[in-house]
Amino acid sequence: MTFEQLQEQLYELQSQFAFQEDLLNQLNAVVVRQQAQIDTLERELLLHRERLLHVLENLPEKAQGSTAIDERPPHY
């Protein structure tokens, strides 16, 4: 293998490395953004869960024991 061929291979490897490094940085930015979105969604889910539990705990007793299936329609 000649010196020129080695230089060409080295140049090609450096070029590939630079491309891969850039791609890795882009992918890392995506992962960081997605993790931030996941964290936000988890906090929102917890908040909604707490609100739902609060609403369920404060329902009147009659509403807790009966459902629409148990009730007769008004025309009976």
C-alpha positions as semicolon CSV with decimal commas, in nm:
position;residue;x (nm);y (nm);z (nm)
1;M;0,000;0,000;0,000
2;T;0,141;0,335;-0,099
3;F;0,170;0,642;0,115
4;E;-0,100;0,818;-0,089
5;Q;-0,341;0,527;-0,035
6;L;-0,275;0,536;0,338
7;Q;-0,336;0,909;0,342
8;E;-0,663;0,861;0,152
9;Q;-0,776;0,592;0,396
10;L;-0,685;0,811;0,692
11;Y;-0,877;1,101;0,541
12;E;-1,180;0,874;0,484
13;L;-1,167;0,742;0,841
14;Q;-1,141;1,094;0,981
15;S;-1,436;1,200;0,771
16;Q;-1,645;0,904;0,891
17;F;-1,545;0,970;1,250
18;A;-1,651;1,335;1,224
19;F;-1,986;1,233;1,074
20;Q;-2,046;0,974;1,346
21;E;-1,948;1,217;1,618
22;D;-2,197;1,474;1,484
23;L;-2,469;1,210;1,460
24;L;-2,398;1,097;1,816
25;N;-2,433;1,455;1,940
26;Q;-2,764;1,493;1,756
27;L;-2,897;1,166;1,899
28;N;-2,787;1,267;2,247
29;A;-2,980;1,593;2,213
30;V;-3,290;1,394;2,113
31;V;-3,252;1,162;2,413
32;V;-3,213;1,458;2,650
33;R;-3,524;1,626;2,504
34;Q;-3,727;1,304;2,524
35;Q;-3,623;1,247;2,885
36;A;-3,737;1,598;2,972
37;Q;-4,073;1,523;2,807
38;I;-4,103;1,195;2,997
39;D;-4,027;1,371;3,325
40;T;-4,295;1,633;3,251
41;L;-4,551;1,367;3,158
42;E;-4,479;1,169;3,474
43;R;-4,533;1,480;3,688
44;E;-4,859;1,556;3,505
45;L;-4,977;1,197;3,546
46;L;-4,907;1,209;3,919
47;L;-5,094;1,539;3,948
48;H;-5,397;1,400;3,760
49;R;-5,392;1,083;3,969
50;E;-5,393;1,289;4,290
51;R;-5,678;1,507;4,160
52;L;-5,882;1,201;4,062
53;L;-5,831;1,043;4,404
54;H;-5,934;1,370;4,569
55;V;-6,251;1,386;4,357
56;L;-6,335;1,021;4,426
57;E;-6,282;1,066;4,799
58;N;-6,514;1,367;4,807
59;L;-6,805;1,217;4,614
60;P;-7,132;1,195;4,807
61;E;-7,204;0,847;4,944
62;K;-7,511;0,797;4,722
63;A;-7,311;0,872;4,408
64;Q;-7,039;0,629;4,512
65;G;-7,281;0,338;4,565
66;S;-7,494;0,369;4,253
67;T;-7,413;0,372;3,887
68;A;-7,610;0,467;3,580
69;I;-7,676;0,096;3,521
70;D;-7,847;0,062;3,863
71;E;-8,081;0,356;3,813
72;R;-8,415;0,337;3,633
73;P;-8,471;0,578;3,348
74;P;-8,704;0,869;3,435
75;H;-8,990;0,742;3,211
76;Y;-9,058;0,434;3,433
